[in-house]
Amino acid sequence: MKIKCDFSPNKSIFSLGINIAVGSRNENDFPNGISHFLEHYIFRKSKRFSGKEIAKKFESFGALVNAFTAKDQTSFYLTAQTENFTQVAQLLFEIICTPDFLPEEVQKEKLIIAEEINSYLDDNEEIIFEIAATTLYGQNNLCTPITGTIESIEQINSELLEKFHSLHYQTENMIIASSGGISEEMLLKVFDNNSSKTNLKHLTNFKNLDIKNINYSRNIVKGQSTQGHILYFKVIKNESEDQRYALAILNLILGDGISSRLYQSVREEFGISYNIYSSINRYTDLTEISVYASFDENKLSEIEEEIDKQVNLIAQNSITQKEFSTAKSILKTFLLIDDESSSSRISTLGREMILGEEHKTTHQLIEEIEGITLETIKKVASKTLSASNFSKTIILPE
């Protein structure tokens, strides 16, 4: 178990996260979606409490509790008043460690998750990312949907859940992060600090992806949609901390924000897309870069031409000093906003430990960002961006 505490003695609330270093990328021989299924089930039945009792106990202490599953982690988190820390922390840890896998309860959860999957199938913005991942990653676990499929969920039973829980929900695979009015001493009274000197299991418990063998292509599919959807998608290998923040700045210049190149050209100047943005998603070994847009199906050639143009211009070092300074300023604002939120801080702390990154204060991060030069951004842009090096997935109405 690894523990990270961000103590603010004058705060009357705290946030607590218990992160498990397992996600859909680590499911291997288990049915796809079992990580997400287990995250749901934790709140349904423990050895001592029913789901209704679990919900009432948390809320009786004024605790706001939730959870999510990603491709490389499962996270349970809550925010509550500092005076109720011991009770809610013990309760969260208990239900995570002692689920009671009853066949009838598992069957109920299948119905709920099937509804969740169906809701995603109605959302082409969700579907296009799954299609792109399948096209790009082939048989690697990175292509599998976090929720699983209707078919894979049907394979899950109480015995498999118990086996998966026993394999991954061990203390050496847990990361505890807190922020707010809780000291490390208070944390250690609830959690044994059995910090493992070895790497977390998930660092070696997934199939490595050979980026060199990725085949970038252009793929058009027909779907139940009233408009077109396009996704540019590519993967790069993680190299350094400098690359991480340079990509964050580059993403803001490209399409993350109302002053970005893509927003201003595709939406504001030409009016061919209402919803357009770029994003980056970082794992322990690689980073995904994407550009998404929805559009009128008759505007496909126009929107593709404009996105190609803007991506290639940035790759060819057209970034201005003003764009660069604006993006740095926005990134610093994001960091300062996160610094004010205890829930954002535990998310950052947990994510850093999942990724094996060194923790730095907001002041240190801002100093590092200030040290990034326009020349560095241009080098990263020329190395990572080129429209011909993106996989393109397009959904058009049937």
N, C-alpha and C positions, 0 to 999 in steps of 0.2 A: 504494500500500500504506500502510495506517495501522497504527501500532504503539503498544501501550499496555502498560507494564510496571509491575507491582506487586511491588517487590523487598523480600524479607525475608532479609537476609544470613545469618541464623543457621539457616535451614531447609535440610535435606539433601535435600528433594524439591522438585519444581516441577510446575506444570501449564501446559500450552501449548494454546492454541486457535487454529486457523486458520479464520476465518469468511469465507464467500463471500456477498456480498450478492445472493443469488438464491434463490428458492424457488418453490413452486407458483404463487404470485401473479404471477410474472414470465415464465411459460412462453409466453404469447401464442400465436404461430403454431406452436409445437412441441406434440407430443402431451402431454396431461396425464399427470403423473407422471415426466417425464423428469429433473427435478431430483433426485428421490428415487432414481431408477434410477442416475443418475450417481454419487451418493454411495455407493451399494452397489458400483458397478463399480470405483471408485477402489482398493478393496482386492482386486480380483480379478486385475488385470493391469496392470503398468506396462511401460515400454519395456525396463527391465532385469530386472524380477523377476516371477515368477508369484505368485499369491495365497498359495500355501503358503510361498514364500520370504519374502514380506512379513510374514506372521504370525510366522514363526520369527525373523526379524531383530528385530522389535519385542520379542518376549518374551525373546530372548537378552540384551537390555539391561534386562530387568525392567520394560518399559514397558507400561502398561495403556492401550489405545487404543480409541477408539470414534468414532461420528459420528451425526448426526441431520439431518433435513431438516424445516424449518418452512415456513410460507407465505411468509416473507420472508427466509429465510436458510438456508444449508447450513453446518453446523459440524463440523469435525474436531478432536478434542481427545485429549490424552494426559496421563498423570501418570507420572513416572519419577524416578529418583535424579538429583540435580544433576550428579554426575560424568559422567553419560551424556547430558547435554543436547545437545551438538553432534551426536552420531551420530543420536539419535532425531529431533531437529528437522529435520536435513537429509533424513532418510529420509521423514518425513511430508510435507515440502514437495515432495520429488521425486515421490512417488507421486500427489500432488494435481495437479502440473503436467504430468506425462508419462504419462498412461494410454495403453495400447495397445489400441485398439478392434478386437478380432478377432471376426468374425461368430459363430464357434462359442462363444466365451466370452459374448457378448451373449445368445445363445440359452439358455445355462445359467442366466444371471442372470434371464431372463424366468421360468423355472420357479420360482425361489426367490421372486421378488416376487409371482408369482401365488399361491403358498402364503400369503404374508403378507397379501395382499388377502383371500383366502378366510377367513383367521383373523379379520380385522376383520368380515367379513360375518356371522360367527357371534356377534359381540358387539354386542348391541343398544345398549349404552351408547356404543359408537363410532358405530354407524350413525345414531343419532338426531341427533348433531351434524352429520353430513353432510347428512341430510335437511333439517335446519333451515337450514343454510347455503345449500343449493340453493333453498329456498323464499324466503329473505330476500334473497339477493344476485342472483338471476336469472342473467343471462349474465356477470356480473362474475367474474373469475378467483378471487375469494375463495370462490366456491362449490365450486370443484373440489377433490377429495380429494388430499391430499399424495401418497399412494401411486399415484394414478391408478386406472384401472379395468382390468379384464381386457382390454377392447376397446382402450383407449388404449395400454396397454403393448405389445400386439401390433404396433402401428404403429412402435415404436421399433426402429431398426437402428443399425449401427456408424457409418454416415455422419451420421445425425442427432445421435448422441451426440458425435461429433467436432466438428460444427458448433456445437452448444450449448456444449460445453466451450470452444471457441475464442472464442465470443462473450462468455461470462461469467467464465471462470476466468482473468482478467487480473489483474496485480498491483494495478492501480488499483481493483479491485473486491474486494480482500482486506483483512481486518482481522486483525492478529496480536495476541493478548493472552496475557500470561504472568503467573504469580503464584508466589511462593515464592523459592527460592534462586537465581534468575537475574536478573542485572543487565541494564539496557538495553544496555550495551556488549556483553555476551555475545550478546544478541539480534541486534544490528546486525552481528555477525560472520557470522551465518547468513543474515539477511534484509536485502536492500537496502531502505533506508527511502525509497522513492520516493513519499512522501506526495503525493497529488494535492490540488491546491487547489480542485478542483471537487467537487461532491457525488458520492457513490457512485452508480453507475449505477441501482441499484434504486430510488432516490428518485424517478426519473422514468420508470422502465421498467415501470410497471403502470398499469392502467386505474383512474382515480379513481372512487370510488363517490359518487353523489349521495344522501346520507342522507335528504334531504327527500322523495325519491321512493320510499322503502322502504315496502312495504305489509305491515303487521303483521296476521297472521291466525292462526286456530286450525285446525290440520290434523291429522286422525286417519288413521293408516295401519294396515294389518294386517300382522303379521310373525310369523316363526317364533320364538315366545317363550312362556315359561310364566308370565310376569308382564307387567304394564304398565310403560311408561316414559314420562316426561313431561319436556320441556325448554322452559323459558322462555328466550327469546333476544332480545336487542336490541343496537343499535349506537348509540354516541354519538360525536360529533366530539371529538378531542383539543383541549384549550384551553390548559392550563398544567401546570407541575410540581405546583402545589398540588392540582389536580384528580386527578393521578396518585395521590398519597398519601392524599387524602381518599377516593378510591374503594377503595383498599386497606383502609382502616379500615372503611368502609361494608360491604365484602365480608365482613370478619370478623364484623361485627355481624349481617349478614343470614344467612349460611349456611356460612361457612368456619371450622369448629371446633365442639367439643362444647358450648360455652356459647352458640353462636349462636341466634338466634330460631328459625330453621327446624329445626335439629337438636333443640332442646328441645321445640318444639311438635309438629312432625310425627312425629318418631321417639319421643321420650321420653314426652310427655304422651298422645298419641293412638295411638301404636304402629302407624301406617299406612304406614311406610316404614322399611326397614332402611338403605338407601343414599340419602342426600339431602345435597346440598351446592350452594353457589354458587361462581362463579369469574369472574375477569376476565382478558381477553387483550388486550394492547396492541400496536398496530401503529404505524407512523410517523404515520398520519393519523386513525386511529379506534381505539376500544376496544370490545370485545365484553363484554357482561354476560350471564351465564347462570345458571339454576337448574335442576339436574337431580334427578330422584327416580325410583326404581323402586317398584312397589306391586302389590298384588293388583288384578286388573282390575276387581273389584267395588267397589273403593274410589276409583275415578276422581273422582267428584263430591266426595268428602270431601277428597281430597288437593289437588284444584284449588282448592276453597273455602278451605282453610287456607293454602295458599301465597299466594293472592290477598290474603287477610286480612293476613298478616304483611308482605308487600311493601307494601301500601297503608298499613298502620300506620306503617311506617318512613318512607314518602314523606310522611306527614302529621305528621312531626316528633314521633314518640313515643319517640325515642331518649333513654335516660336517661344521666345523668352516669356512673353505674357501668359501663354497657355501653361507653360511649365510652372510659373510662379503661382498661378491660380490653382492648379491641381495640388501643389504642395500645401497651399493655405487650406484648401478643403480637407485634405487628408489630416492635417493637424487638428482641424475642428472636430472631425470624426473621433480622433483619439481623445480629445478633451471631453467630448460628450460621453464616451465610454467610461472615462475616468470618474464621472459624476454618478454613474449607475452601478450599484453593487452587483446586480444581476449580470450586467455586461462584463464586469471585472472578473467574476468567477468563470464566465464563459471563456474569456481570454486566457485566464490562468490554466484552466483545464485543457484548452486547445493547445497551448504552448507545450504542456507536458505530454500530450498525445503525440505531437509532432516532434518532440525532442528538442525544442527550441529554448534558448536561454531567456529567462524572464528579465525584462527591462522595464524600468519605470517609464511613465508617460513623458517625463522630462528627458530621459535618455533617448527615447524614441524620437521625440521632436528634434533633439540635437542631431541624431543620425539623419533624419529626413532633411534637415537644413544643410547637411553636408553633401547631399546628393546633387550632382551638377547636371546641367542640361546635356553636356557631352555624354555623361553616363546613360541618361535616358535615351539618347539617340542611338547609342551602341546597343542597348537592350532592344530597342524598337527594330533596328535593322536586322538583329539576330533572330527575333521571335515573330515578327509580323510580316506577312506577305500573303495576299489573298489566294495565291496559287498553292500555299501550304496549309490551307484550311480544308477540312472536310465540310461539305455543304449538304445539309438535309433540308428538304423542301416538302411541305405538306400543302396540297392543293385540293379544293373541294371536288368531290366525286361528280 
